[in-house]
Amino acid sequence: MTDEERYEKYIKEHCKECKNRTGDLCDIRIFILNNVVCTKCRYYEREDRL
């Protein structure tokens, strides 16, 4: 999987549940941790659903 594919997949799966999605707080990073490729946003906060 390429970094661009990882980025697009992260947006589709996680950004729709983030409470900061309407603001300008996206900082999605792709990095390697213990030989595992990770994709995370620094400002991700899950939106509470009732």
N, C-alpha and C positions, 0 to 999 in steps of 0.2 A: 504494500500500500504506500502510495506517495504521500508526501506532506500535504499536498493540495487536497487529496482525497480525505485525509484525516481531518483537515480543517473543515471541509464541507460536511462530513459526517457529524462532527462535533456540533456544528451550527444546527443541523437538522434535528439532532437528538436532545441537545441540552439547552440551547438558547431559548427555545419556546417555553421552558419552565423557569427561566431566570427572571427575578423581579427587576433587574436592571436592563432588561431588553429594550425598553423604550428610551432609556437615557443613552449617553455616549460613553459607557463604561465597559467597553469590550477590549480585552487584552488577552487573546487566546495564544497560548504558547505550546510549542511542541518540543519536548526534551527527552533525554534518555536518563532513566533512573534504575540502577541495578540491572542493566542490560535489557530494560523494558522501555519501549517508546510510549511516553505519556502525552496526553493532550489535555490541557486545563486552561481555564480562564481565571485570571487573578481576582476578578470582581464577581464571580458567580455566586449568587445567593438564590436558593430554591424558593419559589413563590409558594406560600401556604395556600392550600386549597381546602375549602370547607365543604 
